[in-house]
Structures are given as C-alpha cells and as structure tokens.
Amino acid sequence: MPSDNIYAMVDPEIFAAVQEQIEKDSQVKEVLTPHHRHHHHPLDKQSRLWVVLNYAQSLTGAKVIELTTTADEGFKRLRDCIQGLVNIVKDYPYYKYNGIWSRDIQNVAFLVLFRGWLQRSYAPGNAENSLLTIEEVGSVLGIPVNSKTEDKFHLTIEEYLHAVLGLVEELTRLTTNAVTQHDFLRPQMINRFIKDIHSSFQVLNLKNDSLRRRGDGLKYNVKKVEEVNYDLILRNLIPRGVDEEGTEKMEDVKEDAKGPSERLG
C-alpha cells in the first residue's frame, strides 16, 4: 500500500550511510597522508637525496661518480622507507588511494633515474642505454612494476614516464651548467639522449592528460639543448659535425634562438 507521506520520497538512511563512508575514507586518508605524524614517508628521504645529487650540476668527471656512490646509503634508507609505506597501504585498495603518494613515488623514481644516468654517462667509455628501465627502477626501490592483475602497491607506467620527463628537465639544466665547468662532451650526450626520448614519446598513445601535456613540452627541451650545442660549435669548442643528428636542425635553431652571448656569456 503506497505511503501517504509525499514528503518522504528519499530514505534518509541512504545519505546517512554515504556520510558514514565519507568519514571512514577521511580517516583512511589521514593515516595514509605523507605528513601524518605516524607515517614516515619517502618524501622525508627523497629531499635529502636530492640535495646530494644536485651537486652533480657543479661537478665533472670522476667527481660525479664519487657523488653517486655517496648516495648509495641514502637509497638504501629510501628503499626501507618505501617498504614501510607498502606495509601501511597493503590493507587498503591501491587504486582508490594511490593518488595520495603517487607524486612522491614519481619524484623518488626520478632520483633513481638521475643517479643511473649520471653513473652510466660519466663512466669511462661510451655511454649506452643510459636510461634505466622501469624494471631497474622498481628493483632499486624494491617494489613491483606495472601490476595489471593485482590491486597492490607498485610503480606504474605513468609514474615512470613522469620520472623520465623529470630527468629530461634536469638534464636540460645540466647542459648549460656542464659548459660552465668546461665539460663540452656532456651537452652532446644530453642532446642525443633527449632527442631519443622525444622521438620515443611521439610514438606513445598517452591517455593520461597531465602526462601528455608534459610530453608535448619535450620539444622545448630539445630546442634549448640544441641551442647550447650550436653555440659550442660557433665558438669552436666542439668540432662541426661531431654530432650530425644533433646538429641537423642548427639553421632553424639559429633563426629562432637568442644570441649566443645571452645564453652562455
């Protein structure tokens, strides 16, 4: 028999249950939030590691290799800290809450990539495969990668690619700083590396909006590094044609770029 109460079209218990779930989610997020007083988050360690690795911007040669070695203990502590995070979040749905720590994991992955690039690129001999794979990054951090079948903590493809883009930005900065240290080999290596990254991103079908936007910005990093290499050629600091692939667009760069003295003066 239909109710005569025309003002009770929605059961209030529905929204009472919704409010209860909201409160539970808030409590979970409080536990998982990086700055919670009971939570030792990777962010604490990553900032210290960045202070160490950032010195690579002002060093050359063997000193850079020594610098990466001094960071080894810091990476071990970072790995232990991440394991603590894994133990905390394992009881909760990963994809529901991973946005809380995803940015920090991107930053941590960037530090691993940057150290790996420095170790491989400053080592004696030719630097090949200077970009660590996602599996190598996961191994350093002690976490699985790109888990498709299990809802558990892992390094995602998107986090890895964001870290790669962070590496490109840092190497763009290193290009100019290397010149001030009279290291003219590094800009050539970075030029080839960033061009390869740019080409690789162009064939990716990226669904993530923020990742796609950052990927689109790679062309600006390519141009900045090309300009530095072009200036070095103009100043006869590196031989013309030493990097044919890296200098094939030099005339276009010359037309668009500012004067060399404004950049390296």
Protein Blocks (a to p, Z undefined) as FASTA:
>chain_A
ZZfblklmbcfklmmmmmmmmmmmmmmmmmmpmklcklccfklmmmmmmmmmmmmmmggh
jllmmmmmmmmmmmmmmmmmmmmmmmmmmmpcfklmmmmmmmmmmmmmmmmmmmmmmmmm
mpgcjdehkbccfklmmmmnopaehifkbccddddfklmmmmmmmmmmmmmmmmmmmmmn
opaklmmmmmmmmmmmmmmmmmpccfblklmmmmmmmmmmmmmmmmmmmmmmmnopaceh
klmmlmmmmmmmmmmmccfklmmZZ
